Amino acid sequence: MKSRWNDTDAQRYVDAALTDGQSEALGLRIYTSRIVGGDPDLVLHGGGNTSVKVKAEDGSELMHIKGSGWDLDTIEAPGLPAVRMPALLATRDGSKLSDPEMVALLRSSLVDPTAPNPSVEALLHAFLPFTFVDHTHATAILALADQPDMRETVKRIFGGRVAFVPYVMPGFDLSIEGDKVYRAHIGCEGLWLENHGLFTFADNARASYELMIEFVTLAEAELVRKGVILSGPQQSDEELEPALQARITEVLSRQGSPFAKRLSIDYRSTEAIRHYVQRDDVEQVSLRGTVTPDHVIRIKPWPMIVQADADTTAIESALTAYSERYISYFQRNTGRAHEPKTMLDAYPRLVIVRNKGIIALGTNEQAARIGGDLCEQATRAINAAEDYGSFTPIGEADLFDMEYWSLEQAKLKE
């Protein structure tokens, strides 16, 4: 992976920030957030988050943190709302916060009460004692993070520069655990989040960003060491067969479906996707889950699978089987929840067309396109993960908790 840092561009963002009465640090934070977000092998569609700590005019410490509903590739100053640090830091050694309590704390700490909700990982950003903090879901990192028992491998790859954080639910729990791991590894330059992604941090914008690039490059080198070549993003090069599209549309948009009013389809067929959908064990692999937890709110826990020549009856049967599996999944897991859960619709968001490609489904073109982008990255990560060892994402219970987490579901309403 290559750094996209450019001194001229960076200065342009600094100048624009100063002209708008903002700090140089915020200008650089906007710039590096955008070059992170501009690389689909680092983050996609609301994924990842960034922050910068600054001094207010009265000398108090503030943190600009990515706001919910913003994408890094197009972020502007309003998408990095400022929060007052003292109340956030006080939670480090306080009592466990529920999700509503954490959200209330973050909102009450906003300098501008009309600003968007700070990232659910804001507390971890606050705890890390660095000016700039970057968090991504890089494809190469995911191919390795979704492997079992990677603690010693991470130590070998990064030589102690990156500390290993076992999987913990994002939000308050991850913030506390990530902080504990950092404090046990003072001097590390990054945090490896099992099944999730990577944090890097430094006291200047370029250093934090380029640590991310360096560490992703080291992950790529580890894949190559095992003979695994991770392909870059690929453009779809085949069209969906019109008759199959018509049959799928007919079945999935019938009355009672979430797509009854409108069904948008985004079909992808690339070399990497075809390699994935031609696997003999594609059903078994696809049922394991998503490559990073937050993808589940966009593409559901697993896809529906149909043959390329499936007739209407076969598609109906596949949908029935999918719905029954989803209902069983909900029933198995809802009893563990701390509060009552209402089941979401039992319809897929991805359809594997065996040996051909993947269809992303949405109630509008944007939702379908986002699903298509996520599956394009996911198939490359899964292919690499399987070639390296075994694609092993978070288990069903954790995936359910993520799918039915109110703070994640809220993203779909923004």
C-alpha positions as CSV (number, residue, x, y, z in Angstrom):
1,M,0.0,0.0,0.0
2,K,1.3,3.4,-0.9
3,S,1.0,6.6,1.1
4,R,-1.2,9.3,-0.5
5,W,0.3,12.1,1.6
6,N,1.1,15.2,-0.4
7,D,2.6,18.3,1.2
8,T,0.9,20.7,-1.2
9,D,-2.5,19.2,-0.6
10,A,-2.0,19.1,3.2
11,Q,-1.1,22.8,3.2
12,R,-4.2,23.6,1.2
13,Y,-6.3,22.0,3.9
14,V,-4.4,23.8,6.6
15,D,-4.9,27.2,4.8
16,A,-8.7,26.5,4.3
17,A,-9.1,25.6,8.0
18,L,-7.3,28.8,9.1
19,T,-9.4,30.9,6.8
20,D,-12.5,29.4,8.4
21,G,-11.3,30.2,11.9
22,Q,-10.3,26.6,12.6
23,S,-7.1,25.1,13.8
24,E,-4.2,23.8,11.7
25,A,-4.6,20.4,13.4
26,L,-8.3,20.2,12.3
27,G,-7.3,21.1,8.7
28,L,-4.7,18.2,8.7
29,R,-7.3,15.9,10.3
30,I,-9.7,16.6,7.5
31,Y,-7.0,16.0,5.0
32,T,-5.8,12.7,6.3
33,S,-9.3,11.5,7.0
34,R,-10.1,12.1,3.3
35,I,-7.0,10.3,2.0
36,V,-7.8,7.4,4.3
37,G,-11.4,7.4,3.1
38,G,-10.4,7.7,-0.5
39,D,-8.8,4.3,-0.4
40,P,-11.4,1.5,-0.6
41,D,-8.8,-0.9,0.8
42,L,-8.7,1.0,4.0
43,V,-12.4,1.9,4.7
44,L,-15.8,1.9,2.9
45,H,-19.1,3.7,3.5
46,G,-19.0,5.0,7.0
47,G,-16.4,2.5,8.2
48,G,-13.4,3.6,10.3
49,N,-13.1,6.7,12.3
50,T,-10.5,9.4,13.0
51,S,-9.8,12.0,15.7
52,V,-7.6,14.9,16.7
53,K,-7.1,16.5,20.1
54,V,-6.7,20.3,20.3
55,K,-6.6,23.1,22.9
56,A,-9.6,25.4,23.2
57,E,-9.1,29.1,23.6
58,D,-9.5,28.8,27.4
59,G,-6.8,26.1,27.4
60,S,-9.1,23.2,28.0
61,E,-8.6,20.0,25.9
62,L,-11.1,19.2,23.1
63,M,-11.2,16.3,20.7
64,H,-12.6,16.4,17.2
65,I,-14.0,12.9,16.4
66,K,-15.7,11.6,13.4
67,G,-19.5,12.0,13.7
68,S,-22.0,9.4,12.9
69,G,-23.5,9.6,9.4
70,W,-20.3,10.9,7.8
71,D,-18.0,9.1,5.4
72,L,-14.3,9.7,5.7
73,D,-13.7,10.3,2.0
74,T,-16.0,13.4,1.9
75,I,-15.7,14.6,5.5
76,E,-15.7,18.2,6.4
77,A,-15.3,20.1,9.7
78,P,-19.0,19.6,10.8
79,G,-18.3,15.8,10.4
80,L,-15.6,16.0,13.1
81,P,-17.6,17.5,16.0
82,A,-15.6,18.7,19.1
83,V,-16.2,17.1,22.5
84,R,-14.8,18.2,25.8
85,M,-12.3,15.7,27.1
86,P,-12.7,15.7,31.0
87,A,-15.9,13.8,31.2
88,L,-14.8,11.3,28.6
89,L,-11.5,10.6,30.5
90,A,-13.4,10.2,33.8
91,T,-15.1,7.1,32.4
92,R,-11.8,5.2,32.2
93,D,-11.9,4.3,35.9
94,G,-15.6,4.7,36.4
95,S,-18.6,2.3,36.3
96,K,-19.7,0.5,33.2
97,L,-21.9,2.7,31.0
98,S,-24.9,1.3,29.1
99,D,-25.3,2.3,25.5
100,P,-27.8,5.1,26.3
101,E,-25.6,6.4,29.1
102,M,-22.6,6.5,26.8
103,V,-24.5,8.3,24.1
104,A,-25.8,10.7,26.6
105,L,-22.3,11.4,27.9
106,L,-20.9,12.0,24.5
107,R,-23.8,14.3,23.5
108,S,-23.5,16.3,26.7
109,S,-19.8,16.7,26.0
110,L,-20.3,18.2,22.6
111,V,-19.3,21.8,22.2
112,D,-22.1,22.2,19.6
113,P,-25.2,20.5,21.0
114,T,-26.6,20.3,17.4
115,A,-23.6,18.3,16.1
116,P,-24.0,14.7,15.0
117,N,-23.4,11.9,17.5
118,P,-19.7,11.2,18.1
119,S,-18.4,7.8,17.0
120,V,-19.2,4.9,19.3
121,E,-15.4,4.5,19.6
122,A,-14.9,8.1,20.8
123,L,-13.9,7.0,24.3
124,L,-11.0,4.8,23.0
125,H,-9.9,7.7,20.9
126,A,-10.0,9.9,24.0
127,F,-8.1,7.4,26.2
128,L,-5.2,7.0,23.7
129,P,-2.6,9.8,24.7
130,F,-1.9,11.0,21.2
131,T,-3.0,14.0,19.2
132,F,-4.0,12.0,16.1
133,V,-5.8,8.6,16.1
134,D,-6.8,6.6,13.0
135,H,-8.9,3.5,12.7
136,T,-9.6,1.5,9.6
137,H,-10.9,-1.8,8.3
138,A,-8.2,-2.4,5.8
139,T,-8.6,-5.4,3.5
140,A,-5.2,-7.0,4.2
141,I,-5.7,-6.5,8.0
142,L,-9.1,-8.2,7.8
143,A,-7.7,-11.2,5.9
144,L,-5.4,-11.8,8.9
145,A,-7.6,-10.5,11.7
146,D,-10.2,-13.1,10.7
147,Q,-7.8,-15.9,11.5
148,P,-7.9,-18.0,14.7
149,D,-5.1,-17.5,17.3
150,M,-3.2,-14.7,15.8
151,R,-1.7,-13.1,18.9
152,E,1.8,-14.5,18.4
153,T,1.6,-13.9,14.6
154,V,0.8,-10.3,15.2
155,K,3.8,-10.1,17.6
156,R,6.0,-11.6,14.9
157,I,4.8,-9.4,12.1
158,F,5.0,-6.1,13.9
159,G,7.7,-6.8,16.5
160,G,5.8,-5.4,19.4
161,R,4.9,-2.2,17.6
162,V,1.2,-3.3,17.5
163,A,-0.6,-4.6,20.6
164,F,-3.3,-7.3,20.2
165,V,-6.8,-6.7,21.5
166,P,-9.1,-9.8,21.7
167,Y,-12.5,-9.3,20.1
168,V,-14.7,-7.1,22.3
169,M,-18.0,-5.5,21.3
170,P,-17.4,-2.0,19.9
171,G,-18.5,0.9,22.1
172,F,-17.8,1.2,25.8
173,D,-16.4,-2.3,26.3
174,L,-13.9,-2.0,23.5
175,S,-12.8,1.4,24.7
176,I,-12.0,0.1,28.1
177,E,-10.3,-3.1,26.9
178,G,-8.3,-1.2,24.2
179,D,-7.1,1.3,26.8
180,K,-6.1,-1.5,29.1
181,V,-4.1,-3.2,26.4
182,Y,-2.4,0.1,25.4
183,R,-1.4,0.8,29.0
184,A,0.1,-2.7,29.2
185,H,2.1,-2.0,26.0
186,I,3.2,1.6,26.5
187,G,5.3,2.6,23.4
188,C,3.2,0.6,20.9
189,E,2.2,2.5,17.8
190,G,-1.0,0.6,17.0
191,L,-3.8,-1.7,18.3
192,W,-4.8,-4.8,16.4
193,L,-8.5,-5.5,16.9
194,E,-9.2,-9.1,16.5
195,N,-11.9,-9.7,13.8
196,H,-12.3,-6.0,13.5
197,G,-9.5,-3.7,12.2
198,L,-6.5,-1.6,13.2
199,F,-5.8,1.6,15.2
200,T,-2.7,3.7,14.7
201,F,-1.7,6.9,16.6
202,A,0.9,9.6,16.8
203,D,1.3,13.2,17.7
204,N,1.2,14.5,14.1
205,A,-1.1,13.8,11.3
206,R,1.3,12.4,8.8
207,A,2.9,10.0,11.2
208,S,-0.4,8.5,12.3
209,Y,-1.6,8.1,8.7
210,E,1.7,6.7,7.5
211,L,1.9,4.2,10.4
212,M,-1.4,2.9,9.1
213,I,0.0,2.6,5.6
214,E,3.2,0.9,6.9
215,F,1.3,-1.6,9.0
216,V,-1.1,-2.5,6.3
217,T,1.9,-3.0,4.0
218,L,3.4,-5.3,6.6
219,A,0.1,-7.3,6.6
220,E,0.3,-7.5,2.8
221,A,3.8,-8.8,3.1
222,E,2.7,-11.5,5.6
223,L,0.1,-12.7,3.1
224,V,2.8,-12.8,0.4
225,R,5.1,-14.8,2.7
226,K,2.4,-17.5,2.6
227,G,2.0,-17.2,-1.2
228,V,-1.2,-15.2,-0.9
229,I,-1.6,-12.3,-3.4
230,L,-4.3,-9.9,-2.3
231,S,-5.8,-8.3,-5.4
232,G,-6.8,-4.6,-5.3
233,P,-10.4,-3.4,-5.9
234,Q,-11.8,-4.7,-9.2
235,Q,-14.4,-3.4,-11.5
236,S,-17.3,-5.7,-12.5
237,D,-16.8,-7.0,-16.0
238,E,-20.0,-9.1,-16.6
239,E,-23.7,-8.3,-16.7
240,L,-26.5,-10.2,-14.8
241,E,-28.5,-12.4,-17.1
242,P,-31.7,-10.4,-17.7
243,A,-34.1,-13.3,-17.3
244,L,-32.6,-14.3,-14.0
245,Q,-32.8,-10.7,-12.8
246,A,-36.5,-10.6,-13.7
247,R,-37.2,-13.8,-11.8
248,I,-35.3,-12.6,-8.7
249,T,-37.1,-9.3,-8.8
250,E,-40.4,-11.0,-9.1
251,V,-39.9,-13.2,-6.1
252,L,-38.1,-10.7,-3.8
253,S,-40.4,-7.7,-4.4
254,R,-43.8,-9.4,-3.7
255,Q,-46.2,-8.0,-1.2
256,G,-44.9,-8.2,2.3
257,S,-41.3,-7.9,1.3
258,P,-39.1,-4.9,2.4
259,F,-38.6,-4.5,-1.4
260,A,-42.3,-4.4,-2.3
261,K,-42.2,-0.7,-3.1
262,R,-38.8,-0.7,-4.7
263,L,-36.0,-3.1,-5.4
264,S,-32.6,-1.9,-6.5
265,I,-30.0,-4.4,-7.7
266,D,-26.3,-4.0,-7.9
267,Y,-24.6,-6.9,-9.6
268,R,-20.9,-7.6,-9.4
269,S,-18.8,-10.1,-11.2
270,T,-15.1,-9.8,-11.0
271,E,-12.2,-12.2,-11.1
272,A,-12.1,-12.3,-7.3
273,I,-15.9,-12.7,-6.9
274,R,-16.0,-15.5,-9.5
275,H,-13.2,-17.3,-7.6
276,Y,-15.3,-17.0,-4.4
277,V,-18.7,-18.0,-5.9
278,Q,-17.1,-21.0,-7.7
279,R,-15.8,-22.5,-4.5
280,D,-17.3,-26.0,-3.8
281,D,-17.7,-24.9,-0.1
282,V,-19.0,-21.4,-0.8
283,E,-22.2,-22.0,1.2
284,Q,-20.3,-23.2,4.2
285,V,-17.8,-20.3,4.0
286,S,-20.5,-17.7,3.4
287,L,-22.4,-18.8,6.5
288,R,-19.5,-18.0,8.8
289,G,-20.3,-14.3,8.9
290,T,-19.0,-10.9,7.8
291,V,-15.4,-9.8,7.4
292,T,-15.8,-7.0,9.9
293,P,-18.7,-6.7,12.4
294,D,-20.4,-3.5,11.2
295,H,-20.9,-4.9,7.7
296,V,-23.8,-7.0,9.1
297,I,-26.2,-4.0,9.3
298,R,-25.8,-3.5,5.5
299,I,-25.6,-7.0,4.2
300,K,-27.1,-9.3,6.8
301,P,-25.2,-12.2,8.4
302,W,-25.0,-14.3,5.3
303,P,-26.1,-14.3,1.6
304,M,-28.8,-16.3,-0.2
305,I,-27.5,-18.7,-2.8
306,V,-29.1,-19.5,-6.2
307,Q,-28.0,-21.3,-9.3
308,A,-27.4,-19.3,-12.4
309,D,-30.3,-21.1,-14.2
310,A,-32.7,-21.0,-11.1
311,D,-36.3,-20.7,-12.1
312,T,-39.0,-19.0,-10.1
313,T,-39.7,-22.0,-8.0
314,A,-36.0,-22.5,-7.1
315,I,-35.7,-18.9,-6.1
316,E,-38.8,-19.1,-4.0
317,S,-37.4,-22.2,-2.3
318,A,-34.0,-20.5,-1.6
319,L,-35.9,-17.5,-0.1
320,T,-38.0,-19.7,2.1
321,A,-34.8,-21.6,3.3
322,Y,-33.1,-18.2,3.9
323,S,-36.0,-16.8,5.9
324,E,-36.3,-20.0,8.0
325,R,-32.6,-19.9,8.8
326,Y,-32.8,-16.2,9.7
327,I,-35.8,-16.7,12.0
328,S,-34.0,-19.6,13.8
329,Y,-30.9,-17.4,14.2
330,F,-33.0,-14.7,15.7
331,Q,-34.8,-17.0,18.1
332,R,-31.6,-18.7,19.2
333,N,-30.0,-15.4,20.1
334,T,-32.7,-13.0,21.2
335,G,-33.1,-14.7,24.6
336,R,-29.6,-13.5,25.6
337,A,-30.4,-9.9,25.0
338,H,-30.7,-7.5,27.9
339,E,-33.8,-5.9,26.5
340,P,-36.5,-7.1,24.1
341,K,-35.6,-7.3,20.4
342,T,-37.9,-7.0,17.4
343,M,-36.9,-9.1,14.5
344,L,-35.8,-7.3,11.4
345,D,-37.0,-8.6,8.1
346,A,-35.9,-12.1,7.1
347,Y,-34.8,-11.2,3.6
348,P,-31.3,-11.3,2.2
349,R,-29.2,-8.3,1.1
350,L,-26.8,-10.3,-1.0
351,V,-27.6,-13.1,-3.4
352,I,-24.8,-15.4,-4.7
353,V,-25.4,-16.5,-8.2
354,R,-23.4,-19.7,-8.2
355,N,-20.3,-19.7,-10.5
356,K,-21.3,-16.2,-11.8
357,G,-21.4,-13.3,-9.4
358,I,-23.1,-11.6,-6.4
359,I,-26.2,-9.4,-6.4
360,A,-26.6,-6.7,-3.7
361,L,-30.2,-5.8,-2.9
362,G,-31.5,-2.5,-1.6
363,T,-34.6,-0.4,-1.2
364,N,-32.8,2.3,-3.2
365,E,-29.8,2.5,-5.5
366,Q,-27.4,3.8,-2.8
367,A,-28.2,0.9,-0.4
368,A,-27.6,-1.6,-3.3
369,R,-24.4,0.1,-4.3
370,I,-23.1,0.1,-0.7
371,G,-23.9,-3.6,-0.5
372,G,-22.1,-4.2,-3.8
373,D,-19.0,-2.3,-2.6
374,L,-18.9,-4.2,0.7
375,C,-19.2,-7.6,-1.0
376,E,-16.4,-6.7,-3.5
377,Q,-14.0,-6.0,-0.7
378,A,-15.3,-8.9,1.4
379,T,-14.7,-11.5,-1.3
380,R,-11.1,-10.4,-1.8
381,A,-10.5,-10.5,2.0
382,I,-12.2,-14.0,2.3
383,N,-10.3,-15.4,-0.6
384,A,-7.0,-14.2,1.0
385,A,-8.1,-15.4,4.4
386,E,-8.9,-18.9,3.1
387,D,-5.6,-19.1,1.1
388,Y,-3.7,-18.0,4.2
389,G,-5.4,-20.3,6.7
390,S,-9.1,-20.3,7.6
391,F,-11.6,-17.4,7.4
392,T,-12.8,-17.2,11.0
393,P,-14.8,-14.1,11.7
394,I,-16.8,-13.4,15.0
395,G,-19.2,-16.1,16.0
396,E,-23.0,-16.0,15.6
397,A,-23.8,-14.6,19.0
398,D,-21.4,-11.7,18.6
399,L,-22.7,-11.1,15.0
400,F,-26.3,-11.0,16.3
401,D,-25.3,-8.6,19.0
402,M,-23.8,-6.3,16.4
403,E,-26.8,-6.6,14.0
404,Y,-29.3,-5.8,16.7
405,W,-27.2,-3.1,18.4
406,S,-29.3,0.0,18.5
407,L,-26.2,2.2,17.9
408,E,-25.5,0.4,14.7
409,Q,-29.1,0.3,13.5
410,A,-29.2,4.0,14.0
411,K,-26.7,4.4,11.2
412,L,-29.2,3.2,8.6
413,K,-31.6,6.0,9.6
414,E,-29.1,8.8,9.1
